[in-house]
Amino acid sequence: MAAVSDHPGERGADDPVKLIGIRESALSVDEVFAAVGDDAAGGIALFVGTVRNHDGGVDVDALGYSCHPSAESEMRRIAEKVVAEYPVRALAAVHRVGDLRVGDLAVVVGVSCPHRGDAFEACRKLIDDLKHEVPIWKHQKFSDGTEEWVGAC
């Protein structure tokens, strides 16, 4: 019997980036979950970012996301960086733009790996890097009548 580390399923897939997108329509957790399914994966980690009803101690009524035309290619660059660092079997990331309401899904990312620890770490790296590096801006509208622009996710 081959050692566990020698099995092809223990390594990342040859083309693991399955879904990258900027969407003007509602996001689907099911779509991302289906995209990262892989028979060699022992762990799938998903992160779902939602619009919350507060920020910085002020009530949020609504917000809008806008992005630079390069946002999707930047998402792909970050995804490829993650798959170079972890044994990713499949990876997916979608982000919403346009006007959203409290409770709406703003971003959904998923990663599958042979083991859960790598899946958790790769998913966290993916969402953290997307938040800090992809040119997506958030325009928050507060219930006290003020507004705020926040850079990158």
C-alpha positions in Angstrom: 0.0 0.0 0.0 1.3 3.5 -0.9 2.0 6.0 1.8 -0.8 8.5 2.4 1.4 11.4 1.2 2.0 9.6 -2.1 -1.7 9.4 -3.0 -2.7 11.9 -5.7 -5.7 12.9 -3.6 -3.4 14.3 -1.0 -2.1 17.0 -3.4 -3.9 20.0 -4.9 -5.8 19.5 -8.1 -4.2 20.6 -11.4 -6.8 23.2 -12.1 -8.5 24.0 -8.7 -10.0 27.5 -9.4 -13.5 26.5 -10.4 -15.5 29.7 -9.9 -14.5 33.4 -9.7 -17.1 36.2 -10.2 -18.4 39.6 -9.5 -22.2 39.5 -9.5 -25.0 42.1 -9.7 -27.5 39.5 -8.7 -28.0 37.6 -5.5 -25.3 35.1 -4.5 -25.8 31.4 -3.8 -24.1 29.4 -1.1 -25.3 26.3 -2.9 -23.5 27.3 -6.1 -20.2 27.8 -4.3 -20.6 24.6 -2.3 -21.3 22.7 -5.5 -18.2 24.3 -7.2 -15.8 23.2 -4.5 -17.1 19.6 -4.3 -14.3 17.0 -4.9 -14.2 13.3 -4.1 -10.6 13.6 -2.8 -11.5 16.4 -0.4 -11.9 15.5 3.3 -12.7 19.1 4.2 -14.7 21.9 2.7 -14.7 25.4 4.3 -17.1 28.1 3.3 -17.2 31.7 4.4 -20.4 33.8 3.8 -20.2 37.5 4.4 -23.5 39.2 5.0 -24.6 42.8 5.3 -24.9 43.5 9.0 -27.2 46.1 10.6 -24.4 48.1 12.4 -20.9 49.3 12.0 -18.8 51.3 14.4 -21.7 51.7 16.9 -24.0 53.2 14.2 -27.1 51.4 12.7 -26.7 50.6 9.0 -29.8 50.9 6.8 -28.2 49.8 3.5 -25.1 49.7 1.5 -23.8 49.5 -2.0 -20.7 47.8 -3.4 -18.8 49.0 -6.5 -15.6 47.7 -8.0 -12.8 48.6 -10.4 -12.9 46.7 -13.7 -9.9 44.7 -12.6 -11.6 43.3 -9.5 -12.4 39.9 -11.0 -8.9 39.4 -12.4 -7.5 40.4 -8.9 -9.8 37.8 -7.3 -8.3 35.2 -9.7 -4.7 36.3 -8.9 -5.4 35.9 -5.2 -7.1 32.5 -5.7 -4.1 31.3 -7.6 -1.8 32.5 -4.8 -3.9 30.5 -2.3 -3.8 27.3 -4.4 0.0 27.7 -4.7 0.3 27.7 -0.8 -2.2 24.9 0.1 -3.3 21.5 -1.3 -6.5 22.9 -2.8 -8.7 20.5 -4.6 -11.3 23.2 -5.6 -11.8 26.9 -4.9 -14.6 29.3 -5.6 -15.2 33.0 -4.8 -18.1 35.3 -5.7 -18.7 38.9 -4.6 -21.8 41.0 -5.0 -21.9 44.6 -6.3 -24.8 47.0 -6.4 -27.3 48.0 -3.7 -27.7 45.5 -0.9 -29.9 45.3 2.2 -29.2 44.1 5.7 -29.0 40.3 5.6 -28.0 40.1 1.9 -25.0 38.0 1.0 -22.1 40.2 0.0 -19.4 37.5 -0.6 -19.2 33.7 -0.6 -16.0 31.8 -0.8 -15.2 28.1 -0.5 -12.2 25.9 -0.5 -11.9 22.1 -0.5 -8.7 20.3 0.6 -7.8 16.7 1.5 -7.9 17.7 5.2 -10.0 20.1 7.2 -7.1 22.1 8.7 -5.8 23.1 5.3 -9.4 23.9 4.1 -9.9 26.2 7.1 -6.6 27.9 6.6 -6.9 28.3 2.8 -10.4 29.7 3.2 -9.3 32.2 5.7 -6.4 33.3 3.6 -8.7 33.6 0.6 -11.3 35.8 2.3 -8.7 37.9 4.1 -6.6 38.6 1.0 -9.8 39.3 -1.1 -10.9 41.8 1.5 -7.5 43.6 1.6 -6.4 43.5 -2.0 -9.4 43.4 -4.4 -10.6 46.9 -5.5 -14.1 46.7 -4.2 -15.6 49.6 -2.3 -18.5 49.7 0.2 -20.7 52.7 0.5 -22.6 52.5 3.8 -25.7 54.4 4.6 -26.4 54.9 8.3 -29.7 55.5 10.0 -28.5 58.8 11.5 -28.3 60.2 7.9 -24.5 59.9 7.5 -22.7 57.9 4.9 -19.2 56.3 4.7 -17.1 54.8 1.9 -14.9 51.9 2.9 -12.1 50.7 0.7 -11.6 47.1 -0.5 -14.6 44.8 0.4 
